[in-house]
Amino acid sequence: MKTINSLQVVFEYIEFSDEIQEKIILLEEKLQKNPDLEFDISEKEIIVFNKNFFNNETISFKDYIEVWTILKDFLIENNIANLQNYKTFFKIKKLEIPENSSEIDLDKFIAKVDANDKKLLEVDEFLKKLGK
């Protein structure tokens, strides 16, 4: 099993507006410019890791300074954080990634969504209309 230290941004007690959801798409585009980065963005966290850092225990915040700056700017520009507290959103999280991708439990990466979520219901309604 491979391990990697990833940069994690944790969102506790934060509701994302539609406007911020749109800005998340721009954030994803910025992160995609670096082909060595892999990331997962959900309503509770953002996890970013560099594929070149597998099995290296010494990876720290300084190794993610470019990504950290992008994420910090995202937090501040969207009034999620400010210059005094943005560091509290960041953590280094150790991920364990199986050598054989068929061993990956994909359910761990699926964000839990309330069954009455407005967006989920809109998608469900749209899919029902397509089926007719």
N, C-alpha and C positions, 0 to 999 in steps of 0.2 A: 504494500500500500504506500502511495506517495503522500507526503505531507507538504503543506505550504502555508506560510503565514500570509494572510490576506488582510487588506485594509477594509474595515467594516465601519459603516456609518449607521448608527441605530436611531430610529425614529420612534420615540415613545410618546404616546398621547398626542400625536399630530395627525390632523385630518388634512389630506391633500385636496385642494380645490381643483377644478377643471383646468384653471390657468397653470397651476404648478404641474399638473399631469402633462400638459403640452410642453412645458419647459424640461420635463424629464426626457422627452424625446430628443431635445437639443443636447442634453447632457449625454445621452447614449451616443449620439453622433460624435461628440467630442472624444468620448472614451474609445470609440471604434477606430479612431485615427491611429491608435497604437496597436499594431497587429499582435503584440505579445500579451495584451491584456485580455482577460476574461472577466466578465462581470455579471451580476444578477441584481436586478432592481425590483424591490417589492415595496408595498406600502409600509413595511416595518423596518426595512434595512436595505442598504446597498452594500454588496460585497464585491471587491475588486481584487484580483490577483494577477501577478505576472507569471506567465508560463515558464520563464527562465529561472524562477526562484524555487522550483521543486526540490524537496529534500535538503533545504538549507535553513537551519534553525536560527541563523543570525539575522534574518531579514527583519527590518524594523521600520518605523515611520519614515526615517530619512531615505529609505530605499523607495518609498512611495511619494516622495515630495511633490513630483509633478502632478500625480493623480490627486494627492491631498489638496493641492492648490485649486484644482478644478472643482473638487467637491466642496471645499470651503467657500469658494466664490458662489457656487450654486446655493448653499445654505444661506449665505448673507444676502445675496441678491433677491432671494425669495422670502426674506424675513422669517426664515425658520430658525436662524441663529443670528447672533451678533458677534462683534469682535471680542467681547468679553467671555462668551460662553461656547463658541463654536468647537473648541477642543473637547468638550464633554461629549460630543456626538461621535467621536472617533475612537476606534479600538483596533487592536491587531487580533485577528481571530485565526486560530490554527484550523485548517481544513484537512480532512483526510480524504484522499481521492484514490479509489481502487485502481490497480493496474489494469484490470479487465473492466471495461466500461459497462459490460452487461451486469456487473455486480452493483451498479449504482442504484440506490433506492430513490427514484425520481420523486416519490411522494414527499420526501424531505424538502424538496425545492419548490413545491407548489404552495403558494400563499393561500391561507384560509380566508374564505370570503363568506360573509353573512348571506344566508339564503334570500334575504329581503334587500340585498344591495341593489340600489337604483340602476347602476350600470349593468349588473348581471341580468336584471330583469329586462332591461332594454335589449340586450344581446339575445336573450331567450326569446323575446317577442319577435325580433328580427329573424331569427332562425326558424321560428314557427311559420312566419309569413313566407319564407323561402320554400318551405316544405309543401305549401299548398299548391 
